[in-house]
Amino acid sequence: MLANRDPLFLTGVTFPPEYPASPETLVKLTVYDVKDKARDSSSFLGSATFSVGKLLRAKDEQLTLNLRSSDGVCAAGTVVVSRLKMGEMEEADMDHITADIQAQKCSLVCESASHGTCGDRDNCLQTGPVFKNPVCKVYRFQTVDSKWMLVREQMEECTLSFSIPKQLLSLYIQEDMRRIQELRDLGDLSPHWDNLRKEIISRYFQVITSNQETLAELDKISGPSFKPSCSKGQKSLEFIPINLHTQRMRVTCPRKTDAFYDVITVGAPAAHYQGFKSGGLHRLLSRYEAEKKSFSTAYQCIYYSPEHTAKAQEVLSAVSQLQPLISCLADQLLQAAQQRSSTGLRDALKILADKTEQFVHALKDELVKSALLALHAARPGYVSKTQTQNQPQAHNHQGQSSPGLCQSHNHSPVHNLPGHSPAGHSTTGSPVVCNNVEGCQPTTREDGGTTPLKRQDSIPHHKEYDEEEWDRVWANVAKSLNCVIAMVDKLQEQDNNKPEQPIPEQTLADVITSHNPGDWREQLSPVVSRLKECVVEVLERARRAMTFVLLQEAACSIPQGLLLQQRRDVVFSQALAALACGFVMRLYAGMEDKGFLRQLHLVGVVAQFESLLSVYSEEIGMMEDMEVGISDLHRVTFRITEAKTDELADLEPVVSGRRDHYTVEVPLPRQAFQTLPEEIKEGKLLQVFPVLFNVGINEQQTIAERFGDVSLQERINQRNFEILDGYYKSLREKMPMECLPCFQTQTDLKELLETLGQNVVTKKRKNVEILWLAGTICRRLNGIRFTSCKSAKDRTSMSVTLEQCALLRDEHQLNKDYFIRALDCMRSRLTQGDVGQWDDPEADAVAENKPASRHFYPIALLLVSSHLLVVWLILSLVFLLAKYQ
């Protein structure tokens, strides 16, 4: 140890799973005299070897070993190795600790951990199956009442660092392939639009090829389950989060229940490979929306706002999910009819009516109708209304409407239907109920013939577009549902009235024949089939209309739009990997907490990201990327499922969905799954509320606050405070506050939020109180804690260790005389901030080892120009003031 005549061994020992520890395992300890840590200058002192079995058999499980020089003869001192189990606090140990403390030392015990072979890991609370390669350190500190607490730090890698991005890449590829097929399914377009479509499809293929190459490269990677900061510039790893690790501090105190505190550390989710020369996502998206209007004029497109584009994607997603569900429910209705089950028939009808109503309401938007008209105008041979206003045939066609059609496009046809209570619908047993419904009749052509339902290219060409046609097609779904409801009521009424009517004996056989078990199905089948056909027709029209909206949006932004989408995909991939890691860790930690599980399905869980980026230079772009990436996480929901087996492969989370919404399924072992509340076991989607708070803390932030602009940081903090405050109000309305965890600090949550609200609007330099308050509120709300800086190294490790010591002081009565010593002990080399970078050449470049003159440039170069010399003097003075402030 550097500059110490009586050093302590401060590094934990990990036995990797491929080399499990056994009593025969030999451990070699090598001690070096570090002369200059900055230059990595050291000399060999000696080494010692022992077996694990010898340590276990030793008295008090402690060995005193002589260090031998390289020739194996000279003794260079002694080293004491001891084994300590969590929870053990023997008097002998306390005496030993007291002696060390009197010598102004903090006691630290080296502990080894391995997968499946170390009892200490079995005693530790389970973190989850997706974590591996734990690195543990154990400390003992004195409390204010002269007792001793045992503190265990455990840091692990997460396999989700790679598995989540790889799954997302596959989903990106599938979604883009579907988009290409949807563009092709638009049918014939005018030459202008057809050329734009070909160009967009070509761009999509380039994106797909790039993602396929990245996915192929990721499949080749083996080894560590994290990306070191030195690899953040590699294109093949741009979807992987930087230095994603979990950190758990477990505290054991006498006569008190064990407590543990989790935090996930990760580099800022940002497109590091693409760089930040033009800013980050927030700035680029704002500029892109401003320029898109001029692009729409140049490309002769209709400008659609981001809200319209999002609405188009939402409609596409909703109707695509509901159509197969409606078809399946219709088949279930027919099955219940075949079994003549009145209860089954009514239940199936209620669910079918609900889903059909959702389907119709999803299309209740003027955007769909206007997009259909725009698509018709893009067809070859389009004739405008001014060209056809004197043609009686076209005029008469426009004025036609069904006698039974009374709904406008702004009124849902299902709004007043008795879909939820079929029994209340009055029927007379006569089929006249559907006589005036065009949905129950074949479509009539102008020449008097009948036209079957069209499947492809159903929008009329070479004549004026009938704007009311969409209203009729859309309303036919609700009318067809009316027919189904009426038919079910009719069948049930006939069945209820049948015993009251006297039946002559000679006609009994005829009655039995006419009411065989398949009779209900035969009567329902035509109207149910018509409903399914109407839904399919509406789906095809709506899909083409919304695809045309997205085509115009893409045409107005070639190639900037797709490049921005790629950047957004990269940032979101990193953010989702971190969120999934935190959710799994929090879920396993709260499996026995009924209050947390109730909170999880009633309200959701808050995910608080603490950022330490400065509002200066390229870190501004990182912050803009991170802001959008964290905000996009609101599109993610979680579902907990039962794993097929307890194998690790079956316990990996699975991502599904598309860019507008993703669902992460988290499988649990059968035994654990059975303990969950029924709502969660039934597959209820669990919400996540991501919030981001940023306060820069380095010297670059000092420059930004004195000479720059920190409005970006202020806006982020204020906006996310509103989200956090809204979550708290929702939680307070839906469940009692007694379900939340108890802490020694009894400050009311409402008071903490008020204080945080005051701090986010206060103009104060480096207001770290925001981070302290946000972190405290997150823990009080059973939330998930994340800490980030540029690479999750120096600033992150300083923040995590300071928070841990503050928790020991505030929650476990750490003696104030040992706060600084505990902090120094946790921040010793290869602690939380450095273990993740053993293979990182930047690991030695920690802030405390950088020379103080790193901002002083060679004077010989500056003397070439007097102007440069003046600039050098000013910059040097600024950095010195920032450093020693």
Summary of the structure (lengths in Angstrom):
residues: 885
radius of gyration: 34.3
end to end distance: 30.5
largest distance: 122.3
contacts: 2762
relative contact order: 0.10
helix: 53%
strand: 15%
